[in-house]
């Protein structure tokens, strides 16, 4: 079993590393702000896609399937 002194040194080392790599309060707030903006942007895109699907959902089913197949062929190269 390791002596207690080594555990204390390990703890000091871990705490020193933690303080060296842990972001400042300003950096944390900046990241939180970016995440918030990204979530809002993704929500807006999601809502827009839902709206487009509602509008596009009025196509007859066969025509919608043909359109999907054409788009898949374009993406596939």
ChimeraX commands (.cxc) that place a marker at each C-alpha (Angstrom):
marker #1 position 0.00,0.00,0.00 radius 0.5
marker #1 position 1.24,3.49,-0.85 radius 0.5
marker #1 position 2.08,5.88,1.97 radius 0.5
marker #1 position -0.33,8.76,2.61 radius 0.5
marker #1 position 2.33,11.32,1.61 radius 0.5
marker #1 position 2.27,10.06,-2.01 radius 0.5
marker #1 position -1.53,10.45,-2.16 radius 0.5
marker #1 position -1.18,14.05,-0.97 radius 0.5
marker #1 position 1.42,14.73,-3.66 radius 0.5
marker #1 position -0.87,13.12,-6.26 radius 0.5
marker #1 position -3.74,15.34,-5.10 radius 0.5
marker #1 position -1.58,18.44,-5.41 radius 0.5
marker #1 position -0.50,17.40,-8.88 radius 0.5
marker #1 position -4.10,16.79,-9.97 radius 0.5
marker #1 position -5.27,20.12,-8.56 radius 0.5
marker #1 position -2.41,21.96,-10.26 radius 0.5
marker #1 position -3.24,20.33,-13.60 radius 0.5
marker #1 position -6.94,21.04,-13.10 radius 0.5
marker #1 position -6.36,24.73,-12.48 radius 0.5
marker #1 position -4.05,24.88,-15.51 radius 0.5
marker #1 position -6.57,23.40,-17.95 radius 0.5
marker #1 position -9.90,24.55,-16.48 radius 0.5
marker #1 position -11.35,27.53,-18.39 radius 0.5
marker #1 position -11.89,30.92,-16.79 radius 0.5
marker #1 position -15.36,32.18,-15.95 radius 0.5
marker #1 position -15.34,34.42,-19.04 radius 0.5
marker #1 position -14.42,31.46,-21.26 radius 0.5
marker #1 position -17.19,29.34,-19.73 radius 0.5
marker #1 position -19.73,32.11,-20.33 radius 0.5
marker #1 position -18.54,32.51,-23.93 radius 0.5
marker #1 position -18.96,28.79,-24.58 radius 0.5
marker #1 position -22.39,28.81,-22.95 radius 0.5
marker #1 position -23.36,31.78,-25.14 radius 0.5
marker #1 position -22.17,29.97,-28.29 radius 0.5
marker #1 position -24.10,26.84,-27.32 radius 0.5
marker #1 position -27.23,28.91,-26.70 radius 0.5
marker #1 position -26.95,30.63,-30.09 radius 0.5
marker #1 position -26.33,27.30,-31.82 radius 0.5
marker #1 position -29.36,25.71,-30.15 radius 0.5
marker #1 position -31.56,28.61,-31.25 radius 0.5
marker #1 position -30.23,28.39,-34.81 radius 0.5
marker #1 position -30.83,24.63,-34.94 radius 0.5
marker #1 position -34.35,25.14,-33.58 radius 0.5
marker #1 position -35.04,27.72,-36.29 radius 0.5
marker #1 position -33.76,25.36,-38.98 radius 0.5
marker #1 position -35.80,22.49,-37.54 radius 0.5
marker #1 position -38.95,24.63,-37.51 radius 0.5
marker #1 position -38.26,25.74,-41.09 radius 0.5
marker #1 position -37.80,22.13,-42.25 radius 0.5
marker #1 position -41.04,21.11,-40.51 radius 0.5
marker #1 position -42.85,23.96,-42.25 radius 0.5
marker #1 position -41.39,22.95,-45.63 radius 0.5
marker #1 position -42.50,19.36,-45.07 radius 0.5
marker #1 position -46.03,20.53,-44.24 radius 0.5
marker #1 position -46.17,22.61,-47.41 radius 0.5
marker #1 position -44.49,19.88,-49.47 radius 0.5
marker #1 position -46.69,17.22,-47.89 radius 0.5
marker #1 position -49.54,18.29,-50.14 radius 0.5
marker #1 position -47.91,16.53,-53.13 radius 0.5
marker #1 position -49.40,13.24,-54.27 radius 0.5
marker #1 position -47.52,10.31,-52.75 radius 0.5
marker #1 position -46.14,8.94,-56.05 radius 0.5
marker #1 position -44.80,12.36,-57.04 radius 0.5
marker #1 position -43.20,12.79,-53.62 radius 0.5
marker #1 position -41.47,9.42,-53.97 radius 0.5
marker #1 position -40.15,10.35,-57.43 radius 0.5
marker #1 position -38.83,13.64,-56.09 radius 0.5
marker #1 position -37.09,11.86,-53.22 radius 0.5
marker #1 position -35.53,9.35,-55.63 radius 0.5
marker #1 position -34.29,12.15,-57.90 radius 0.5
marker #1 position -32.73,13.97,-54.95 radius 0.5
marker #1 position -31.05,10.77,-53.78 radius 0.5
marker #1 position -29.59,10.20,-57.26 radius 0.5
marker #1 position -28.21,13.75,-57.31 radius 0.5
marker #1 position -26.54,13.25,-53.93 radius 0.5
marker #1 position -25.19,9.83,-54.86 radius 0.5
marker #1 position -23.34,11.26,-57.82 radius 0.5
marker link #1:1,2 radius 0.2
marker link #1:2,3 radius 0.2
marker link #1:3,4 radius 0.2
marker link #1:4,5 radius 0.2
marker link #1:5,6 radius 0.2
marker link #1:6,7 radius 0.2
marker link #1:7,8 radius 0.2
marker link #1:8,9 radius 0.2
marker link #1:9,10 radius 0.2
marker link #1:10,11 radius 0.2
marker link #1:11,12 radius 0.2
marker link #1:12,13 radius 0.2
marker link #1:13,14 radius 0.2
marker link #1:14,15 radius 0.2
marker link #1:15,16 radius 0.2
marker link #1:16,17 radius 0.2
marker link #1:17,18 radius 0.2
marker link #1:18,19 radius 0.2
marker link #1:19,20 radius 0.2
marker link #1:20,21 radius 0.2
marker link #1:21,22 radius 0.2
marker link #1:22,23 radius 0.2
marker link #1:23,24 radius 0.2
marker link #1:24,25 radius 0.2
marker link #1:25,26 radius 0.2
marker link #1:26,27 radius 0.2
marker link #1:27,28 radius 0.2
marker link #1:28,29 radius 0.2
marker link #1:29,30 radius 0.2
marker link #1:30,31 radius 0.2
marker link #1:31,32 radius 0.2
marker link #1:32,33 radius 0.2
marker link #1:33,34 radius 0.2
marker link #1:34,35 radius 0.2
marker link #1:35,36 radius 0.2
marker link #1:36,37 radius 0.2
marker link #1:37,38 radius 0.2
marker link #1:38,39 radius 0.2
marker link #1:39,40 radius 0.2
marker link #1:40,41 radius 0.2
marker link #1:41,42 radius 0.2
marker link #1:42,43 radius 0.2
marker link #1:43,44 radius 0.2
marker link #1:44,45 radius 0.2
marker link #1:45,46 radius 0.2
marker link #1:46,47 radius 0.2
marker link #1:47,48 radius 0.2
marker link #1:48,49 radius 0.2
marker link #1:49,50 radius 0.2
marker link #1:50,51 radius 0.2
marker link #1:51,52 radius 0.2
marker link #1:52,53 radius 0.2
marker link #1:53,54 radius 0.2
marker link #1:54,55 radius 0.2
marker link #1:55,56 radius 0.2
marker link #1:56,57 radius 0.2
marker link #1:57,58 radius 0.2
marker link #1:58,59 radius 0.2
marker link #1:59,60 radius 0.2
marker link #1:60,61 radius 0.2
marker link #1:61,62 radius 0.2
marker link #1:62,63 radius 0.2
marker link #1:63,64 radius 0.2
marker link #1:64,65 radius 0.2
marker link #1:65,66 radius 0.2
marker link #1:66,67 radius 0.2
marker link #1:67,68 radius 0.2
marker link #1:68,69 radius 0.2
marker link #1:69,70 radius 0.2
marker link #1:70,71 radius 0.2
marker link #1:71,72 radius 0.2
marker link #1:72,73 radius 0.2
marker link #1:73,74 radius 0.2
marker link #1:74,75 radius 0.2
marker link #1:75,76 radius 0.2
marker link #1:76,77 radius 0.2
view
